[in-house]
Amino acid sequence: MIKNKIGIVTLLSLSLIFGGCSAQGSNNQPGAEASTDSSSGSGSTKKVELRMTWWGSQTRHDLTIKALELFQQKHPDIVIKPEYSGWDGYFDKLSTQVAGANAPDLIQMDYAFLTDYANRDALLDLDTYTQSGDLKIDKHDPSMIKAGTVNDKLYAITLGVNAPGVVYSSKVFQELNIADPDTSWTWEDFAKIAKQIREAKGDAFVGSADNSGTFNIFEIMVRQSGRSLFKDGQLGATKEDFTKWFTLWQDMRGSGSITSPEATAAMTNALETRPLALGTGAMDFIWSNQIIAFQKALKDSTDQLKIQVLPHSAGEAKSGEYLKPGQFLSGYSKTDHPKEVAMVIDFLVNDPEATAILGSERGVPVNSEIREQMATTLSDTDKMIFNFVDTVSKDKSDIDPPYPQGYSEVDKSFKTLSEQMAFAQGELGSNIDEFMTSANAALSKSK
């Protein structure tokens, strides 16, 4: 999940990959023509060199590198230099690279930031390459194409389809004779279970990680109220929504059901730091594609994770759950090699061998033919992910539009607000007022 106090960026470069310099920014407008890079020097064989950046777990790094190696085997004249890291600091670094006209050619993009980067003219318009056939999207769900489109231009291709959920230790639930939650459970049920676990397991164990600072989980509760997190470029959530959210977590904090403020501050987005992985907690909030990495991160390898939909609000106006494009893959608008960028994107989402390597680590594949081909060879964990996404799809509401520009600053302020409440700094109502004022100002400034 998306929570941190101490940002840790572990930018790595692969020594096994693949040759010298990489593509740099250019003021040239990209076209559909094949690139004519001259990095080989001899003139006999022209090699194109690309840089690709993404965030994720070690599992994702390993799988992505393996898929890129396969691409290079099939396209020996194109080399790709990976630049990967954890989530923390990823978009700060990317923003700096874009400002310096030195962003990687291929960029893993998140739905929350897509509009922001598209409006900065930082992303490659992919329509040219779908029309030329270099990037095939005819087997992709139209809703995912729509999700990657901003201002009527396609800027991003979905790498997988995900849904948010509560992941939990089946071992702890069985040990304490707690029934698996069903799809109708409520936030009250969640709090009761967390408290039950804490009381049964003692002081060194919590029912759940504190996720009060996770903006996109808060969003689910806002959607359940019938509102949206943002509306017309301002906050759509009301003071009542914020009060309900932080009161829920404050009550759980008071009963010791969730991680202490100090323990929460020590957690990062690295799954290995989460109490569920460490064996000191039983529940956490994740996106469905994270189960594979979370399972591998468990200290107790005999435990088996399960996932359920997010709790409901009593009397909710609508389901807050939605299907989200997992990570996107975009091109950099100033790449020198737009055609090759499109070829790599096409390979990672449409090639049977590449998608078999990547599996569902970034979500259920967006290509319908690929999904059918994978159905007979899924692991038990992959089956759980596919089934969970199918469950959510039956009781979801439509995803809201991409977050507006200024979201990044608002997200950071929301984390600060959650820390203020956890450490009992200030009064809830006045802290919320201050946050809402500053958030709306940041959003207005970004328009």
Sine and cosine of phi, psi and omega as CSV:
sin_phi,cos_phi,sin_psi,cos_psi,sin_omega,cos_omega
0.00,0.00,0.06,-1.00,-0.32,-0.95
-0.96,-0.29,0.97,0.24,-0.08,-1.00
-0.52,-0.86,0.71,-0.70,0.00,-1.00
-0.37,-0.93,0.43,-0.90,0.18,-0.98
-0.94,-0.35,-0.66,0.75,-0.05,-1.00
-0.92,-0.39,0.93,-0.37,0.00,-1.00
-0.95,0.33,0.72,-0.69,0.05,-1.00
-0.80,-0.60,0.90,-0.43,0.04,-1.00
-0.95,-0.32,0.82,-0.58,-0.01,-1.00
-0.87,-0.49,0.93,0.36,0.00,-1.00
-0.95,0.30,0.81,-0.58,-0.07,-1.00
-0.82,-0.58,0.42,-0.91,0.12,-0.99
-0.78,-0.62,0.62,-0.78,-0.06,-1.00
-0.99,0.11,0.83,-0.57,0.05,-1.00
-0.96,0.28,-0.44,0.90,-0.03,-1.00
-0.97,0.23,-0.19,0.98,-0.04,-1.00
-0.99,-0.15,0.53,-0.85,-0.92,0.40
-0.82,-0.57,0.44,0.90,0.01,-1.00
0.80,-0.60,-0.01,-1.00,-0.31,-0.95
-0.96,0.28,-0.92,-0.39,-0.22,-0.98
-0.96,0.27,0.22,-0.98,-0.04,-1.00
-0.84,-0.55,0.18,-0.98,-0.01,-1.00
-0.91,0.41,0.64,-0.77,0.01,-1.00
-0.91,-0.41,0.21,-0.98,-0.02,-1.00
-0.90,0.43,0.43,-0.90,0.01,-1.00
-0.57,-0.82,0.49,-0.87,0.07,-1.00
-1.00,0.07,-0.06,1.00,0.00,-1.00
-0.92,0.38,0.62,-0.79,0.10,-0.99
-0.97,0.23,0.77,-0.63,-0.03,-1.00
-0.93,0.36,0.57,-0.82,0.08,-1.00
-0.80,-0.60,-0.05,-1.00,-0.05,-1.00
-1.00,0.02,-0.04,1.00,-0.05,-1.00
-0.94,0.34,0.45,-0.89,0.06,-1.00
-0.91,0.42,0.59,-0.81,-0.02,-1.00
-0.96,0.27,0.41,-0.91,0.01,-1.00
-0.76,-0.65,0.88,0.48,0.00,-1.00
-0.92,0.40,0.49,-0.87,-0.08,-1.00
-0.86,-0.52,0.42,0.91,-0.12,-0.99
-0.92,0.39,-0.36,0.93,0.00,-1.00
-0.94,0.34,-0.48,0.88,0.12,-0.99
1.00,0.08,-0.59,0.81,-0.11,-0.99
-0.97,0.23,-0.39,0.92,-0.02,-1.00
1.00,0.02,-0.24,0.97,-0.04,-1.00
-1.00,0.10,-0.61,0.79,0.00,-1.00
-0.75,-0.67,0.86,-0.51,-0.03,-1.00
-1.00,-0.10,0.79,-0.61,0.04,-1.00
-0.93,-0.36,0.66,-0.75,0.10,-1.00
-0.97,-0.24,0.73,-0.69,-0.01,-1.00
-0.89,-0.47,0.77,-0.63,-0.04,-1.00
-0.85,-0.53,0.44,-0.90,0.17,-0.98
-0.92,-0.38,0.64,-0.77,0.03,-1.00
-0.75,-0.66,0.76,-0.65,0.00,-1.00
-0.89,-0.46,0.60,-0.80,0.10,-1.00
-0.42,-0.91,0.28,-0.96,0.14,-0.99
-0.91,-0.42,0.30,-0.96,0.07,-1.00
0.45,-0.89,-0.17,-0.99,-0.01,-1.00
-1.00,0.07,0.11,-0.99,0.06,-1.00
-0.88,0.48,-0.57,0.82,0.04,-1.00
-0.85,0.52,-0.72,0.69,0.01,-1.00
-0.90,0.43,-0.67,0.75,0.02,-1.00
-0.85,0.53,-0.75,0.67,-0.06,-1.00
-0.88,0.47,-0.70,0.71,-0.04,-1.00
-0.93,0.37,-0.66,0.75,-0.03,-1.00
-0.91,0.41,-0.68,0.73,0.02,-1.00
-0.88,0.48,-0.66,0.75,0.01,-1.00
-0.89,0.47,-0.66,0.75,0.02,-1.00
-0.92,0.40,-0.63,0.78,0.02,-1.00
-0.93,0.38,-0.57,0.82,0.08,-1.00
-0.89,0.45,-0.64,0.77,0.05,-1.00
-0.90,0.44,-0.66,0.75,0.04,-1.00
-0.85,0.53,-0.70,0.71,-0.03,-1.00
-0.91,0.41,-0.56,0.83,0.07,-1.00
-0.88,0.48,-0.61,0.79,-0.02,-1.00
-0.99,0.11,-0.36,0.93,-0.01,-1.00
-0.73,-0.68,0.96,0.27,-0.12,-0.99
-0.91,0.42,-0.21,0.98,0.02,-1.00
-1.00,0.00,0.04,1.00,0.04,-1.00
-0.84,-0.55,0.83,-0.56,0.05,-1.00
-0.90,-0.43,0.52,-0.85,-0.08,-1.00
-0.78,-0.63,0.80,-0.59,0.06,-1.00
-0.99,-0.17,0.92,-0.40,-0.01,-1.00
-0.97,0.23,0.60,-0.80,0.13,-0.99
-0.72,-0.70,0.97,-0.24,-0.12,-0.99
-0.78,-0.62,0.35,-0.94,-0.08,-1.00
-0.35,-0.94,-0.03,-1.00,0.20,-0.98
-0.98,0.18,0.01,-1.00,0.00,-1.00
-0.92,0.39,-0.66,0.75,-0.11,-0.99
-0.86,0.52,0.85,-0.52,0.05,-1.00
0.99,0.11,-0.07,1.00,-0.07,-1.00
-0.86,0.52,-0.77,0.64,-0.08,-1.00
-0.98,0.21,-0.39,0.92,0.13,-0.99
-0.90,0.44,-0.72,0.70,0.00,-1.00
-0.91,0.42,-0.69,0.73,-0.02,-1.00
-0.88,0.47,-0.66,0.75,0.01,-1.00
-0.86,0.50,-0.64,0.76,0.03,-1.00
-0.91,0.40,-0.66,0.75,0.02,-1.00
-0.90,0.44,-0.66,0.75,0.01,-1.00
-0.90,0.44,-0.68,0.73,0.01,-1.00
-0.89,0.46,-0.52,0.86,0.01,-1.00
-1.00,-0.04,0.13,0.99,0.01,-1.00
0.84,0.55,0.60,0.80,-0.04,-1.00
-0.69,-0.73,0.57,0.82,0.01,-1.00
-0.97,0.25,0.44,-0.90,0.07,-1.00
-0.87,0.49,0.41,-0.91,-0.02,-1.00
-0.92,0.40,-0.60,0.80,-0.01,-1.00
-0.88,-0.47,0.77,-0.63,-0.15,-0.99
-0.79,-0.61,0.87,-0.50,0.18,-0.98
-0.95,0.31,0.80,-0.59,-0.14,-0.99
-0.85,-0.52,0.50,-0.87,0.05,-1.00
-0.95,-0.31,0.53,-0.85,-0.01,-1.00
-0.81,0.59,-0.61,0.79,-0.08,-1.00
-0.91,0.42,-0.42,0.91,-0.10,-1.00
-0.94,-0.35,-0.01,1.00,-0.12,-0.99
-0.87,0.49,-0.75,0.66,-0.02,-1.00
-0.88,0.48,-0.67,0.74,-0.01,-1.00
-0.84,0.55,-0.78,0.63,-0.07,-1.00
-0.96,0.27,-0.53,0.85,0.07,-1.00
-0.90,0.44,-0.68,0.74,0.00,-1.00
-0.95,0.31,-0.28,0.96,0.11,-0.99
-0.99,0.10,0.01,1.00,-0.08,-1.00
0.87,0.48,0.54,0.84,-0.01,-1.00
-1.00,-0.06,-0.19,0.98,-0.12,-0.99
-0.92,-0.39,0.53,-0.85,-0.02,-1.00
-0.97,0.23,0.76,-0.65,0.11,-0.99
-0.95,0.33,0.91,-0.41,-0.11,-0.99
-1.00,0.02,-0.09,1.00,-0.05,-1.00
-0.86,0.51,-0.60,0.80,0.01,-1.00
-0.84,0.54,-0.60,0.80,-0.12,-0.99
-1.00,0.03,-0.41,0.91,0.17,-0.99
-0.94,0.33,-0.58,0.81,0.02,-1.00
-0.95,0.31,-0.54,0.84,0.00,-1.00
-0.99,0.16,-0.26,0.96,-0.03,-1.00
1.00,-0.02,-0.05,1.00,0.06,-1.00
-0.93,0.37,-0.45,0.89,0.02,-1.00
-0.80,-0.60,0.95,-0.31,-0.10,-1.00
-1.00,-0.06,0.76,-0.65,-0.02,-1.00
-0.77,-0.64,0.19,0.98,-0.10,-1.00
-0.92,0.38,-0.35,0.94,0.02,-1.00
-0.98,-0.17,0.13,0.99,-0.01,-1.00
-1.00,-0.02,0.57,-0.82,0.03,-1.00
-0.88,0.48,0.78,-0.62,-0.01,-1.00
-0.82,0.57,-0.53,0.85,-0.01,-1.00
-0.91,0.41,-0.50,0.86,0.02,-1.00
-0.97,0.23,-0.51,0.86,0.11,-0.99
-0.92,0.39,-0.66,0.75,0.04,-1.00
-0.88,0.48,-0.63,0.78,-0.03,-1.00
-0.91,0.42,-0.48,0.88,0.00,-1.00
-1.00,-0.02,0.13,0.99,-0.06,-1.00
-0.96,-0.28,0.75,-0.66,0.05,-1.00
-0.76,-0.65,0.76,-0.65,0.01,-1.00
0.80,0.60,0.67,0.74,0.07,-1.00
0.92,0.39,0.31,0.95,0.07,-1.00
-0.82,-0.57,0.66,-0.75,0.01,-1.00
-0.99,0.11,0.89,-0.45,-0.04,-1.00
-0.91,-0.42,-0.15,0.99,-0.13,-0.99
-0.43,-0.90,0.62,-0.79,0.05,-1.00
-0.93,-0.36,0.75,-0.66,-0.02,-1.00
-0.94,0.34,0.76,-0.65,0.05,-1.00
-1.00,0.01,-0.27,0.96,0.01,-1.00
0.01,-1.00,0.31,-0.95,-0.02,-1.00
-0.95,-0.31,0.75,-0.66,-0.08,-1.00
-0.77,-0.64,0.21,-0.98,0.13,-0.99
-0.57,-0.82,0.54,-0.84,0.03,-1.00
-0.98,0.19,0.51,-0.86,0.01,-1.00
-0.36,-0.93,0.10,-0.99,0.11,-0.99
-0.98,-0.18,0.86,-0.51,0.03,-1.00
-0.99,-0.14,0.60,-0.80,-0.07,-1.00
-0.54,-0.84,0.33,-0.94,-0.01,-1.00
-0.99,0.14,0.92,-0.40,0.04,-1.00
-0.92,0.40,-0.47,0.88,-0.02,-1.00
-0.92,0.40,-0.71,0.71,0.01,-1.00
-0.92,0.39,-0.67,0.74,0.00,-1.00
-0.88,0.48,-0.67,0.75,0.03,-1.00
-0.92,0.38,-0.67,0.74,-0.01,-1.00
-0.85,0.53,-0.64,0.77,-0.05,-1.00
-0.99,-0.10,0.13,0.99,0.02,-1.00
0.83,0.55,0.67,0.75,0.07,-1.00
-0.99,-0.14,0.80,-0.60,0.00,-1.00
-0.92,0.38,0.57,-0.82,0.11,-0.99
-0.85,0.53,0.73,-0.68,0.06,-1.00
-0.90,0.45,0.55,-0.84,0.05,-1.00
-0.98,-0.21,0.01,-1.00,-0.13,-0.99
-0.93,0.36,-0.15,0.99,-0.03,-1.00
-0.99,-0.17,0.09,1.00,-0.09,-1.00
-0.91,0.41,0.39,-0.92,-0.11,-0.99
-0.91,-0.42,0.16,-0.99,0.08,-1.00
-0.87,0.49,-0.55,0.83,0.06,-1.00
-0.90,0.43,-0.66,0.75,0.06,-1.00
-0.88,0.48,-0.69,0.73,0.01,-1.00
-0.85,0.52,-0.71,0.70,-0.02,-1.00
-0.91,0.41,-0.63,0.78,0.00,-1.00
-0.91,0.42,-0.68,0.73,0.01,-1.00
-0.90,0.43,-0.68,0.73,0.01,-1.00
-0.86,0.51,-0.67,0.74,0.00,-1.00
-0.93,0.37,-0.65,0.76,0.02,-1.00
-0.87,0.49,-0.67,0.74,0.00,-1.00
-0.92,0.40,-0.72,0.70,0.00,-1.00
-0.85,0.52,-0.72,0.70,-0.05,-1.00
-0.93,0.38,-0.56,0.83,-0.04,-1.00
-0.98,0.18,-0.52,0.85,-0.11,-0.99
-0.99,-0.11,-0.27,0.96,0.05,-1.00
1.00,-0.09,-0.02,-1.00,-0.17,-0.98
-0.90,0.44,-0.47,0.88,-0.09,-1.00
-1.00,0.08,0.12,0.99,-0.08,-1.00
-0.70,-0.71,0.65,-0.76,0.01,-1.00
-0.87,-0.48,0.40,-0.91,0.05,-1.00
-0.93,0.36,-0.60,0.80,-0.06,-1.00
-0.45,-0.89,0.41,-0.91,0.23,-0.97
-0.92,0.38,0.55,-0.83,0.07,-1.00
-0.96,0.27,0.92,-0.40,0.01,-1.00
-0.93,-0.38,0.40,0.92,-0.05,-1.00
-0.90,0.44,-0.35,0.94,0.00,-1.00
-0.99,-0.13,0.20,0.98,-0.02,-1.00
-1.00,-0.06,0.97,-0.24,-0.19,-0.98
-0.89,0.45,-0.65,0.76,-0.08,-1.00
-0.98,0.21,-0.18,0.98,0.19,-0.98
-1.00,0.10,-0.65,0.76,0.15,-0.99
-0.82,0.58,-0.61,0.79,-0.01,-1.00
-0.83,0.56,-0.59,0.81,-0.01,-1.00
-0.88,0.48,-0.69,0.73,0.01,-1.00
-0.90,0.43,-0.62,0.78,0.04,-1.00
-0.88,0.47,-0.69,0.72,0.01,-1.00
-0.89,0.45,-0.58,0.81,0.03,-1.00
-0.89,0.45,-0.42,0.91,0.04,-1.00
-0.99,0.17,-0.11,0.99,-0.03,-1.00
1.00,-0.07,0.02,1.00,0.03,-1.00
-0.96,-0.27,0.07,-1.00,0.08,-1.00
-0.87,-0.50,0.40,-0.92,-0.06,-1.00
-0.87,0.49,-0.63,0.78,0.04,-1.00
-0.80,-0.60,0.54,-0.84,0.04,-1.00
-0.54,-0.84,0.82,-0.58,0.04,-1.00
0.81,0.59,0.65,0.76,0.08,-1.00
0.97,0.23,0.16,0.99,0.05,-1.00
-0.78,-0.63,0.10,-0.99,0.08,-1.00
-0.89,0.46,0.74,-0.67,0.12,-0.99
-1.00,-0.09,-0.40,0.92,0.05,-1.00
-0.93,0.36,0.60,-0.80,-0.03,-1.00
-0.99,-0.15,0.18,-0.98,0.06,-1.00
-0.87,0.50,-0.57,0.82,0.05,-1.00
-0.88,0.48,-0.66,0.75,0.02,-1.00
-0.88,0.47,-0.74,0.67,0.00,-1.00
-0.89,0.46,-0.66,0.75,-0.02,-1.00
-0.90,0.44,-0.69,0.73,0.01,-1.00
-0.88,0.47,-0.68,0.74,-0.03,-1.00
-0.90,0.43,-0.79,0.61,-0.09,-1.00
-0.96,0.28,-0.45,0.90,0.10,-1.00
-0.92,0.39,-0.65,0.76,0.06,-1.00
-0.82,0.57,-0.78,0.63,-0.05,-1.00
-0.95,0.31,-0.55,0.84,0.03,-1.00
-0.90,0.44,-0.65,0.76,0.02,-1.00
-0.90,0.43,-0.66,0.75,0.02,-1.00
-0.92,0.38,-0.58,0.81,0.03,-1.00
-0.90,0.43,-0.62,0.78,-0.01,-1.00
-0.91,0.42,-0.50,0.87,0.00,-1.00
-1.00,-0.03,0.02,1.00,-0.01,-1.00
0.97,0.26,0.26,0.96,-0.07,-1.00
-0.97,0.23,-0.32,0.95,-0.01,-1.00
-0.83,-0.56,0.15,-0.99,-0.04,-1.00
-0.86,0.51,0.55,-0.83,0.04,-1.00
-0.91,0.41,0.31,-0.95,0.05,-1.00
-0.83,0.55,-0.64,0.77,0.00,-1.00
-0.91,0.41,-0.71,0.71,0.00,-1.00
-0.91,0.41,-0.62,0.79,0.03,-1.00
-0.90,0.44,-0.66,0.75,0.00,-1.00
-0.91,0.42,-0.45,0.89,-0.02,-1.00
-0.99,0.13,-0.25,0.97,0.00,-1.00
-0.97,0.25,0.51,-0.86,0.15,-0.99
-0.83,-0.56,-0.10,-1.00,0.08,-1.00
-0.97,0.26,-0.21,0.98,0.07,-1.00
-0.90,0.43,0.84,-0.55,-0.10,-1.00
-0.88,0.48,-0.45,0.89,-0.02,-1.00
-0.90,0.44,-0.31,0.95,-0.02,-1.00
-1.00,-0.06,-0.08,1.00,-0.08,-1.00
-0.99,0.16,0.58,-0.81,-0.04,-1.00
-0.86,0.51,-0.53,0.85,0.04,-1.00
-0.89,0.46,-0.65,0.76,0.02,-1.00
-0.95,0.32,-0.57,0.82,-0.04,-1.00
-0.98,0.21,-0.19,0.98,-0.04,-1.00
0.99,0.15,0.39,0.92,0.02,-1.00
-0.89,-0.46,0.18,0.98,0.01,-1.00
-0.39,-0.92,0.31,-0.95,-0.13,-0.99
-0.92,-0.39,-0.32,0.95,-0.07,-1.00
-0.67,-0.75,0.43,-0.90,0.08,-1.00
-0.38,-0.93,0.12,-0.99,-0.03,-1.00
-0.91,-0.42,0.75,-0.66,-0.05,-1.00
-0.56,-0.83,0.15,-0.99,0.27,-0.96
-1.00,-0.01,0.53,-0.85,-0.18,-0.98
-0.83,0.55,-0.55,0.83,-0.04,-1.00
-0.94,0.34,-0.23,0.97,-0.05,-1.00
-0.99,0.14,-0.10,1.00,-0.07,-1.00
-0.88,0.48,-0.66,0.75,-0.05,-1.00
-0.86,0.51,-0.76,0.65,-0.01,-1.00
-0.92,0.38,-0.61,0.79,0.00,-1.00
-0.89,0.45,-0.68,0.74,0.01,-1.00
-0.87,0.50,-0.67,0.75,-0.01,-1.00
-0.94,0.34,-0.40,0.92,-0.03,-1.00
-0.99,0.13,-0.17,0.99,-0.07,-1.00
-0.91,0.42,0.74,-0.68,0.12,-0.99
-0.92,0.40,-0.61,0.79,0.02,-1.00
-1.00,-0.02,0.99,-0.15,-0.07,-1.00
-0.95,0.31,-0.15,0.99,0.02,-1.00
-1.00,0.05,-0.17,0.99,0.01,-1.00
-0.98,0.18,0.45,-0.89,0.03,-1.00
-0.78,-0.63,0.86,-0.51,-0.02,-1.00
-0.97,0.22,0.52,-0.85,0.14,-0.99
-0.77,-0.63,0.24,-0.97,-0.03,-1.00
-0.66,-0.75,0.60,-0.80,0.06,-1.00
-0.71,-0.71,0.33,-0.94,0.02,-1.00
-0.87,0.49,0.35,-0.94,0.04,-1.00
-0.91,0.42,0.55,-0.84,0.00,-1.00
-0.85,0.53,0.45,-0.89,0.02,-1.00
-1.00,-0.08,0.37,-0.93,0.17,-0.99
-1.00,0.01,0.61,-0.79,0.06,-1.00
-0.87,0.49,0.79,-0.61,0.03,-1.00
0.92,0.39,0.47,0.88,-0.08,-1.00
-0.87,0.49,0.51,-0.86,-0.03,-1.00
-0.96,0.27,-0.52,0.85,0.00,-1.00
-0.32,-0.95,0.22,-0.98,0.11,-0.99
-0.91,0.41,0.72,-0.69,0.04,-1.00
-1.00,0.06,-0.29,0.96,-0.04,-1.00
-0.92,0.39,0.53,-0.85,0.08,-1.00
-0.47,-0.88,0.39,-0.92,0.12,-0.99
-1.00,0.01,0.73,-0.68,-0.06,-1.00
-0.87,-0.50,0.65,-0.76,0.19,-0.98
-0.84,0.54,0.79,-0.61,0.09,-1.00
-0.90,0.44,-0.42,-0.91,0.03,-1.00
-0.85,0.52,0.61,-0.79,0.12,-0.99
-1.00,-0.03,0.29,-0.96,0.24,-0.97
-0.85,-0.53,0.81,-0.58,-0.02,-1.00
-0.83,-0.55,0.27,-0.96,0.14,-0.99
-0.97,-0.25,0.42,-0.91,0.05,-1.00
-0.99,0.13,0.72,-0.69,-0.10,-0.99
-0.89,0.46,-0.42,0.91,-0.05,-1.00
-0.97,-0.24,0.27,0.96,0.05,-1.00
-0.87,0.50,0.54,-0.84,0.09,-1.00
-0.99,0.13,-0.15,0.99,-0.16,-0.99
-0.72,-0.69,0.89,0.46,-0.07,-1.00
-0.90,0.44,-0.60,0.80,-0.02,-1.00
-0.90,0.44,-0.69,0.73,0.00,-1.00
-0.93,0.37,-0.57,0.82,0.09,-1.00
-0.85,0.52,-0.72,0.69,0.02,-1.00
-0.89,0.46,-0.60,0.80,0.01,-1.00
-0.90,0.44,-0.66,0.75,0.00,-1.00
-0.91,0.41,-0.70,0.72,0.03,-1.00
-0.86,0.51,-0.72,0.69,0.00,-1.00
-0.85,0.52,-0.69,0.73,-0.02,-1.00
-0.88,0.48,-0.70,0.71,-0.10,-0.99
-0.95,0.31,-0.37,0.93,-0.02,-1.00
-0.94,-0.33,-0.25,0.97,-0.10,-0.99
-0.84,-0.54,-0.32,0.95,-0.04,-1.00
-0.98,0.21,0.80,-0.61,-0.05,-1.00
-0.86,0.51,-0.63,0.77,-0.02,-1.00
-0.95,0.31,-0.65,0.76,0.00,-1.00
-0.92,0.40,-0.69,0.72,-0.01,-1.00
-0.93,0.36,-0.48,0.88,0.08,-1.00
-0.92,0.40,-0.61,0.79,0.05,-1.00
-0.92,0.40,-0.73,0.68,-0.07,-1.00
-0.95,0.32,-0.45,0.89,0.03,-1.00
0.83,0.56,-0.66,-0.75,-0.01,-1.00
-0.94,-0.33,0.38,0.92,-0.06,-1.00
-0.88,0.47,-0.53,0.85,0.09,-1.00
-0.99,-0.17,0.12,0.99,0.00,-1.00
0.83,-0.56,0.11,-0.99,0.02,-1.00
-0.92,0.40,0.78,-0.62,-0.08,-1.00
-0.81,0.59,0.58,-0.82,-0.09,-1.00
-0.99,0.12,-0.36,0.93,-0.02,-1.00
-0.99,0.14,0.85,-0.52,-0.10,-1.00
-0.90,0.43,-0.59,0.81,0.03,-1.00
-0.92,0.39,-0.63,0.78,0.03,-1.00
-0.90,0.44,-0.68,0.74,0.02,-1.00
-0.86,0.52,-0.69,0.72,0.00,-1.00
-0.90,0.44,-0.65,0.76,0.00,-1.00
-0.92,0.40,-0.55,0.83,-0.06,-1.00
-0.99,0.17,-0.32,0.95,-0.17,-0.99
-0.84,0.54,-0.55,0.83,-0.08,-1.00
-1.00,0.08,-0.15,0.99,-0.09,-1.00
-0.85,-0.53,0.27,0.96,-0.07,-1.00
-0.94,0.34,0.61,-0.79,0.16,-0.99
-0.96,0.27,0.18,-0.98,0.02,-1.00
-0.87,0.49,-0.63,0.78,0.01,-1.00
-0.92,0.39,-0.68,0.73,0.04,-1.00
-0.88,0.47,-0.64,0.77,0.04,-1.00
-0.87,0.49,-0.65,0.76,0.01,-1.00
-0.89,0.46,-0.65,0.76,0.01,-1.00
-0.91,0.42,-0.75,0.67,0.00,-1.00
-0.86,0.52,-0.70,0.71,-0.02,-1.00
-0.91,0.41,-0.61,0.80,0.00,-1.00
-0.91,0.41,-0.72,0.70,0.03,-1.00
-0.87,0.49,-0.61,0.79,0.04,-1.00
-0.91,0.42,-0.64,0.77,0.04,-1.00
-0.88,0.48,-0.72,0.69,-0.01,-1.00
-0.90,0.44,-0.61,0.79,-0.06,-1.00
-0.89,0.45,-0.38,0.93,-0.03,-1.00
-0.99,0.13,-0.27,0.96,-0.04,-1.00
-0.60,-0.80,0.82,0.58,-0.02,-1.00
-0.91,-0.41,0.23,-0.97,0.23,-0.97
-0.88,-0.47,0.27,-0.96,-0.08,-1.00
-0.89,0.45,0.61,-0.79,0.07,-1.00
-0.91,0.42,0.59,-0.80,0.05,-1.00
-0.97,0.23,0.29,-0.96,0.03,-1.00
-0.86,0.52,0.36,-0.93,0.04,-1.00
-0.79,0.61,0.51,-0.86,-0.02,-1.00
-0.87,0.49,0.52,-0.85,-0.04,-1.00
-0.97,0.26,0.25,-0.97,0.12,-0.99
-0.86,0.51,0.62,-0.78,-0.08,-1.00
0.99,-0.17,-0.10,0.99,-0.03,-1.00
-0.85,0.52,-0.67,0.74,-0.07,-1.00
-0.83,0.56,-0.70,0.71,0.00,-1.00
-0.92,0.40,-0.62,0.78,0.02,-1.00
-0.92,0.40,-0.65,0.76,0.02,-1.00
-0.87,0.50,-0.69,0.72,0.02,-1.00
-0.91,0.42,-0.64,0.77,0.01,-1.00
-0.91,0.41,-0.56,0.83,0.02,-1.00
-0.91,0.41,-0.64,0.77,0.06,-1.00
-0.89,0.46,-0.66,0.75,0.04,-1.00
-0.89,0.46,-0.66,0.75,0.04,-1.00
-0.87,0.50,-0.69,0.73,0.00,-1.00
-0.90,0.43,-0.59,0.81,0.02,-1.00
-0.94,0.35,-0.61,0.80,0.07,-1.00
-0.86,0.51,-0.68,0.73,-0.02,-1.00
-0.94,0.33,-0.64,0.77,-0.02,-1.00
-0.90,0.44,-0.63,0.77,-0.03,-1.00
-1.00,-0.05,0.23,0.97,0.07,-1.00
0.83,0.56,0.69,0.73,0.04,-1.00
-0.98,-0.17,0.95,-0.30,0.02,-1.00
1.00,0.05,0.03,-1.00,-0.04,-1.00
-0.98,-0.21,0.61,-0.79,-0.14,-0.99
-0.81,0.58,-0.79,0.61,-0.08,-1.00
-0.87,0.50,-0.72,0.70,-0.03,-1.00
-0.94,0.33,-0.56,0.83,0.05,-1.00
-0.90,0.43,-0.65,0.76,0.02,-1.00
-0.91,0.41,-0.69,0.72,0.03,-1.00
-0.84,0.55,-0.71,0.71,-0.02,-1.00
-0.90,0.43,-0.67,0.74,0.01,-1.00
-0.89,0.46,-0.73,0.68,-0.06,-1.00
-0.90,0.45,-0.62,0.79,0.02,-1.00
-0.90,0.43,-0.73,0.69,-0.03,-1.00
-0.94,0.35,-0.59,0.81,0.00,-1.00
-0.91,0.42,-0.71,0.70,0.01,-1.00
-0.91,0.41,-0.54,0.84,0.06,-1.00
-0.92,0.40,-0.67,0.75,0.01,-1.00
-0.90,0.43,-0.63,0.77,0.01,-1.00
-0.93,0.37,-0.63,0.77,0.02,-1.00
-0.91,0.42,-0.62,0.78,-0.02,-1.00
-0.91,0.41,-0.49,0.87,-0.09,-1.00
-1.00,0.09,-0.15,0.99,-0.07,-1.00
-0.93,0.38,0.00,0.00,0.00,0.00
